[in-house]
Amino acid sequence: MTTVYQILLRELKDLLDDQFKEFKFHVRECVQADGGFPVIPSSELANADRPKMVELMVHHYKDQAVGVTQAALKEIGRNDLVENLNRARNAGPMQLDHANLQ
């Protein structure tokens, strides 16, 4: 079974560095606008690389990490990655893999 960690990391690796910085900004903005999730502290986001970002998102947003990722990807115009995530969701259940989280 594919894990949320694997799927999100695969998609974030497709972002250019500038896009990734903008993505992190929009994750925070989307979550603040929603109000239903804890906000990842700026100090943790600032230096987070892609694997660490996925760890933070899965830790804070649990099974909503994919939805938060999709919302932020839409904000930066990466609808192709949003579609990839939709296909992954439709392919079957995704497991939250806490073994990858340290």
N, CA, C and O atoms as a DFTB+ gen file, in Angstrom:
408 C
 N C O
     1  1       0.847      -1.182       0.000
     2  2       0.000       0.000       0.000
     3  2       0.893       1.246       0.000
     4  3       1.894       1.319       0.713
     5  1       0.511       2.188      -0.794
     6  2       1.255       3.443      -0.875
     7  2       0.925       4.307       0.334
     8  3      -0.217       4.356       0.790
     9  1       1.933       4.975       0.838
    10  2       1.709       5.828       2.002
    11  2       1.537       7.286       1.582
    12  3       1.998       7.701       0.519
    13  1       0.870       8.042       2.430
    14  2       0.698       9.475       2.203
    15  2       2.074      10.129       2.080
    16  3       2.289      10.989       1.226
    17  1       2.995       9.714       2.937
    18  2       4.355      10.267       2.910
    19  2       4.968      10.098       1.522
    20  3       5.489      11.059       0.955
    21  1       4.909       8.891       0.974
    22  2       5.510       8.610      -0.337
    23  2       4.864       9.443      -1.441
    24  3       5.550      10.005      -2.295
    25  1       3.550       9.511      -1.408
    26  2       2.824      10.238      -2.453
    27  2       3.122      11.727      -2.403
    28  3       3.393      12.345      -3.433
    29  1       3.074      12.301      -1.213
    30  2       3.335      13.739      -1.099
    31  2       4.775      14.076      -1.449
    32  3       5.035      15.070      -2.127
    33  1       5.707      13.258      -0.995
    34  2       7.111      13.518      -1.310
    35  2       7.357      13.465      -2.809
    36  3       8.078      14.301      -3.354
    37  1       6.759      12.481      -3.479
    38  2       6.917      12.366      -4.934
    39  2       6.462      13.643      -5.631
    40  3       7.129      14.123      -6.548
    41  1       5.337      14.189      -5.203
    42  2       4.812      15.388      -5.859
    43  2       5.631      16.629      -5.506
    44  3       5.876      17.469      -6.373
    45  1       6.054      16.756      -4.260
    46  2       6.852      17.935      -3.882
    47  2       8.211      17.948      -4.551
    48  3       8.783      19.017      -4.765
    49  1       8.742      16.775      -4.887
    50  2      10.026      16.720      -5.595
    51  2       9.914      17.305      -7.000
    52  3      10.925      17.657      -7.608
    53  1       8.698      17.410      -7.512
    54  2       8.498      17.960      -8.848
    55  2       8.469      19.493      -8.856
    56  3       8.434      20.109      -9.921
    57  1       8.483      20.095      -7.685
    58  2       8.476      21.558      -7.601
    59  2       9.891      22.114      -7.730
    60  3      10.837      21.566      -7.163
    61  1      10.025      23.188      -8.467
    62  2      11.279      23.927      -8.493
    63  2      11.465      24.591      -7.134
    64  3      10.501      24.730      -6.382
    65  1      12.683      25.001      -6.807
    66  2      12.954      25.577      -5.492
    67  2      12.079      26.791      -5.190
    68  3      11.562      26.916      -4.079
    69  1      11.906      27.686      -6.162
    70  2      11.054      28.870      -5.947
    71  2       9.606      28.464      -5.723
    72  3       8.913      29.048      -4.890
    73  1       9.148      27.462      -6.466
    74  2       7.784      26.974      -6.291
    75  2       7.612      26.347      -4.910
    76  3       6.566      26.500      -4.279
    77  1       8.641      25.643      -4.446
    78  2       8.564      25.005      -3.140
    79  2       8.470      26.051      -2.031
    80  3       7.714      25.874      -1.075
    81  1       9.223      27.129      -2.150
    82  2       9.143      28.211      -1.161
    83  2       7.738      28.808      -1.141
    84  3       7.169      29.055      -0.078
    85  1       7.197      29.033      -2.323
    86  2       5.846      29.588      -2.415
    87  2       4.814      28.587      -1.876
    88  3       3.847      28.979      -1.222
    89  1       5.024      27.307      -2.152
    90  2       4.153      26.257      -1.632
    91  2       4.095      26.308      -0.108
    92  3       3.013      26.250       0.476
    93  1       5.255      26.416       0.536
    94  2       5.286      26.461       2.001
    95  2       4.494      27.655       2.529
    96  3       3.773      27.535       3.519
    97  1       4.627      28.796       1.875
    98  2       3.866      29.976       2.264
    99  2       2.371      29.696       2.178
   100  3       1.616      30.034       3.091
   101  1       1.944      29.076       1.074
   102  2       0.522      28.836       0.873
   103  2      -0.026      27.746       1.789
   104  3      -1.207      27.778       2.136
   105  1       0.784      26.804       2.180
   106  2       0.329      25.822       3.173
   107  2      -0.090      26.561       4.428
   108  3      -1.166      26.322       4.975
   109  1       0.750      27.443       4.868
   110  2       0.449      28.213       6.088
   111  2      -0.788      29.077       5.893
   112  3      -1.638      29.138       6.782
   113  1      -0.906      29.740       4.757
   114  2      -2.045      30.613       4.483
   115  2      -3.349      29.818       4.381
   116  3      -4.374      30.236       4.919
   117  1      -3.313      28.680       3.694
   118  2      -4.519      27.850       3.541
   119  2      -5.011      27.366       4.891
   120  3      -6.214      27.347       5.154
   121  1      -4.082      26.977       5.739
   122  2      -4.442      26.458       7.052
   123  2      -4.997      27.578       7.934
   124  3      -5.969      27.371       8.660
   125  1      -4.389      28.750       7.873
   126  2      -4.885      29.866       8.672
   127  2      -6.281      30.274       8.210
   128  3      -7.133      30.603       9.035
   129  1      -6.523      30.257       6.911
   130  2      -7.826      30.641       6.374
   131  2      -8.898      29.636       6.777
   132  3     -10.039      30.011       7.050
   133  1      -8.528      28.361       6.814
   134  2      -9.478      27.310       7.180
   135  2      -9.796      27.361       8.661
   136  3     -10.950      27.217       9.064
   137  1      -8.770      27.566       9.468
   138  2      -8.947      27.673      10.903
   139  2      -9.160      26.366      11.633
   140  3      -9.234      26.351      12.861
   141  1      -9.259      25.277      10.910
   142  2      -9.528      23.999      11.543
   143  2      -8.300      23.174      11.854
   144  3      -8.406      22.105      12.456
   145  1      -7.142      23.650      11.455
   146  2      -5.906      22.895      11.643
   147  2      -4.917      23.704      12.455
   148  3      -4.968      24.934      12.457
   149  1      -4.019      23.022      13.144
   150  2      -2.939      23.757      13.801
   151  2      -1.982      24.310      12.736
   152  3      -1.741      23.676      11.709
   153  1      -1.463      25.466      12.997
   154  2      -0.521      26.094      12.066
   155  2       0.880      25.589      12.384
   156  3       1.295      25.575      13.543
   157  1       1.603      25.175      11.351
   158  2       2.998      24.771      11.538
   159  2       3.788      26.035      11.838
   160  3       3.696      26.999      11.079
   161  1       4.558      26.066      12.912
   162  2       5.321      27.267      13.250
   163  2       6.260      27.702      12.115
   164  3       6.883      26.876      11.448
   165  1       6.339      28.993      11.925
   166  2       7.207      29.548      10.871
   167  2       8.648      29.079      11.017
   168  3       9.335      28.847      10.022
   169  1       9.100      28.942      12.249
   170  2      10.486      28.516      12.474
   171  2      10.726      27.105      11.941
   172  3      11.838      26.790      11.517
   173  1       9.706      26.256      11.957
   174  2       9.852      24.905      11.422
   175  2       9.737      24.901       9.906
   176  3      10.409      24.117       9.235
   177  1       8.895      25.766       9.364
   178  2       8.717      25.834       7.913
   179  2       9.923      26.430       7.202
   180  3      10.270      26.010       6.098
   181  1      10.556      27.402       7.831
   182  2      11.594      28.193       7.171
   183  2      12.689      27.333       6.542
   184  3      13.064      27.558       5.392
   185  1      13.194      26.369       7.271
   186  2      14.313      25.573       6.764
   187  2      13.927      24.158       6.375
   188  3      14.798      23.320       6.138
   189  1      12.628      23.882       6.307
   190  2      12.174      22.530       5.980
   191  2      12.457      22.205       4.513
   192  3      12.045      22.931       3.608
   193  1      13.169      21.098       4.299
   194  2      13.323      20.598       2.938
   195  2      12.081      19.777       2.603
   196  3      11.159      19.708       3.415
   197  1      12.038      19.165       1.446
   198  2      10.840      18.444       1.030
   199  2      10.484      17.288       1.966
   200  3       9.332      17.194       2.391
   201  1      11.432      16.402       2.305
   202  2      11.061      15.320       3.232
   203  2      10.573      15.842       4.584
   204  3       9.610      15.309       5.135
   205  1      11.211      16.859       5.117
   206  2      10.799      17.420       6.400
   207  2       9.422      18.077       6.286
   208  3       8.613      17.990       7.210
   209  1       9.157      18.729       5.164
   210  2       7.853      19.358       4.959
   211  2       6.747      18.308       4.977
   212  3       5.697      18.514       5.584
   213  1       6.988      17.189       4.313
   214  2       5.990      16.118       4.317
   215  2       5.798      15.596       5.740
   216  3       4.666      15.369       6.168
   217  1       6.882      15.405       6.466
   218  2       6.782      14.944       7.855
   219  2       5.926      15.906       8.687
   220  3       5.051      15.481       9.442
   221  1       6.191      17.197       8.538
   222  2       5.435      18.202       9.286
   223  2       3.949      18.173       8.925
   224  3       3.086      18.246       9.800
   225  1       3.667      18.066       7.638
   226  2       2.278      18.078       7.205
   227  2       1.529      16.838       7.682
   228  3       0.396      16.941       8.152
   229  1       2.147      15.680       7.566
   230  2       1.477      14.451       8.016
   231  2       1.301      14.484       9.533
   232  3       0.277      14.042      10.053
   233  1       2.293      15.004      10.235
   234  2       2.204      15.093      11.690
   235  2       1.064      16.031      12.130
   236  3       0.282      15.693      13.018
   237  1       0.983      17.200      11.503
   238  2       0.001      18.207      11.915
   239  2      -1.393      17.973      11.334
   240  3      -2.394      18.236      12.000
   241  1      -1.461      17.483      10.098
   242  2      -2.745      17.421       9.397
   243  2      -3.279      16.010       9.212
   244  3      -4.392      15.824       8.720
   245  1      -2.491      15.016       9.606
   246  2      -2.906      13.608       9.538
   247  2      -3.502      13.268       8.169
   248  3      -2.863      13.489       7.140
   249  1      -4.717      12.733       8.159
   250  2      -5.326      12.291       6.905
   251  2      -5.795      13.453       6.026
   252  3      -6.264      13.232       4.910
   253  1      -5.673      14.670       6.512
   254  2      -6.010      15.849       5.707
   255  2      -4.788      16.438       4.997
   256  3      -4.905      17.451       4.308
   257  1      -3.630      15.818       5.158
   258  2      -2.394      16.342       4.563
   259  2      -2.484      16.428       3.040
   260  3      -1.958      17.364       2.438
   261  1      -3.143      15.461       2.425
   262  2      -3.268      15.492       0.960
   263  2      -4.132      16.679       0.538
   264  3      -3.789      17.383      -0.411
   265  1      -5.229      16.905       1.220
   266  2      -6.101      18.028       0.887
   267  2      -5.432      19.376       1.076
   268  3      -5.606      20.278       0.256
   269  1      -4.669      19.520       2.148
   270  2      -3.934      20.766       2.386
   271  2      -2.893      20.960       1.281
   272  3      -2.710      22.069       0.779
   273  1      -2.222      19.882       0.911
   274  2      -1.235      19.943      -0.168
   275  2      -1.893      20.375      -1.470
   276  3      -1.360      21.221      -2.188
   277  1      -3.041      19.800      -1.774
   278  2      -3.739      20.157      -3.007
   279  2      -4.138      21.633      -3.017
   280  3      -4.002      22.308      -4.038
   281  1      -4.624      22.126      -1.900
   282  2      -5.027      23.537      -1.835
   283  2      -3.832      24.456      -2.086
   284  3      -3.946      25.437      -2.822
   285  1      -2.690      24.143      -1.480
   286  2      -1.492      24.973      -1.669
   287  2      -0.962      24.856      -3.096
   288  3      -0.501      25.845      -3.667
   289  1      -1.024      23.663      -3.673
   290  2      -0.567      23.480      -5.058
   291  2      -1.439      24.262      -6.035
   292  3      -0.938      24.806      -7.019
   293  1      -2.737      24.318      -5.769
   294  2      -3.638      25.122      -6.619
   295  2      -3.236      26.590      -6.584
   296  3      -3.272      27.276      -7.606
   297  1      -2.853      27.068      -5.402
   298  2      -2.472      28.471      -5.242
   299  2      -1.230      28.833      -6.063
   300  3      -1.071      29.980      -6.480
   301  1      -0.362      27.862      -6.289
   302  2       0.852      28.159      -7.067
   303  2       0.715      27.708      -8.523
   304  3       1.689      27.713      -9.276
   305  1      -0.490      27.321      -8.906
   306  2      -0.749      26.979     -10.301
   307  2      -0.236      25.621     -10.743
   308  3      -0.052      25.394     -11.939
   309  1      -0.004      24.721      -9.813
   310  2       0.477      23.378     -10.177
   311  2      -0.680      22.379     -10.158
   312  3      -0.686      21.407      -9.402
   313  1      -1.650      22.659     -11.016
   314  2      -2.830      21.811     -11.106
   315  2      -2.494      20.415     -11.620
   316  3      -3.243      19.468     -11.379
   317  1      -1.382      20.284     -12.319
   318  2      -0.958      18.948     -12.761
   319  2      -0.653      18.059     -11.557
   320  3      -0.980      16.872     -11.559
   321  1      -0.035      18.626     -10.541
   322  2       0.267      17.856      -9.335
   323  2      -0.996      17.588      -8.521
   324  3      -1.116      16.546      -7.875
   325  1      -1.931      18.529      -8.555
   326  2      -3.221      18.309      -7.896
   327  2      -3.904      17.097      -8.535
   328  3      -4.459      16.249      -7.836
   329  1      -3.858      17.025      -9.848
   330  2      -4.463      15.888     -10.557
   331  2      -3.748      14.581     -10.220
   332  3      -4.392      13.544     -10.058
   333  1      -2.427      14.629     -10.115
   334  2      -1.688      13.425      -9.714
   335  2      -2.171      12.932      -8.349
   336  3      -2.344      11.731      -8.139
   337  1      -2.384      13.861      -7.436
   338  2      -2.865      13.487      -6.106
   339  2      -4.293      12.947      -6.160
   340  3      -4.638      12.024      -5.422
   341  1      -5.117      13.516      -7.024
   342  2      -6.473      12.984      -7.205
   343  2      -6.427      11.547      -7.697
   344  3      -7.162      10.691      -7.203
   345  1      -5.562      11.283      -8.672
   346  2      -5.430       9.915      -9.193
   347  2      -4.950       8.961      -8.106
   348  3      -5.431       7.832      -8.008
   349  1      -4.010       9.413      -7.296
   350  2      -3.508       8.568      -6.209
   351  2      -4.620       8.265      -5.205
   352  3      -4.734       7.138      -4.723
   353  1      -5.433       9.261      -4.893
   354  2      -6.565       9.058      -3.969
   355  2      -7.560       8.053      -4.538
   356  3      -8.071       7.190      -3.824
   357  1      -7.826       8.180      -5.843
   358  2      -8.807       7.307      -6.482
   359  2      -8.286       5.892      -6.693
   360  3      -9.072       4.967      -6.900
   361  1      -6.984       5.716      -6.642
   362  2      -6.380       4.402      -6.858
   363  2      -6.594       3.464      -5.672
   364  3      -6.471       2.246      -5.807
   365  1      -6.906       4.018      -4.542
   366  2      -7.139       3.178      -3.374
   367  2      -6.730       3.889      -2.108
   368  3      -6.221       5.009      -2.149
   369  1      -6.951       3.242      -0.991
   370  2      -6.632       3.882       0.288
   371  2      -5.140       4.145       0.443
   372  3      -4.293       3.368       0.002
   373  1      -4.859       5.255       1.077
   374  2      -3.473       5.607       1.390
   375  2      -3.273       5.457       2.880
   376  3      -4.135       5.825       3.678
   377  1      -2.153       4.926       3.240
   378  2      -1.838       4.699       4.640
   379  2      -1.007       5.833       5.192
   380  3      -0.047       6.271       4.558
   381  1      -1.370       6.315       6.375
   382  2      -0.499       7.256       7.085
   383  2       0.636       6.436       7.642
   384  3       0.414       5.536       8.453
   385  1       1.841       6.730       7.222
   386  2       2.988       5.924       7.636
   387  2       3.799       6.687       8.647
   388  3       4.660       7.489       8.287
   389  1       3.532       6.443       9.907
   390  2       4.246       7.151      10.968
   391  2       5.661       6.633      11.145
   392  3       6.444       7.242      11.874
   393  1       6.016       5.525      10.499
   394  2       7.386       5.013      10.607
   395  2       8.375       5.970       9.972
   396  3       9.543       6.011      10.359
   397  1       7.906       6.750       8.987
   398  2       8.782       7.716       8.328
   399  2       8.933       8.989       9.137
   400  3       9.808       9.805       8.847
   401  1       8.102       9.171      10.138
   402  2       8.115      10.406      10.905
   403  2       8.978      10.248      12.128
   404  3       8.810       9.310      12.906
   405  1       9.914      11.179      12.297
   406  2      10.824      11.100      13.418
   407  2      10.724      12.322      14.277
   408  3      11.428      12.430      15.281
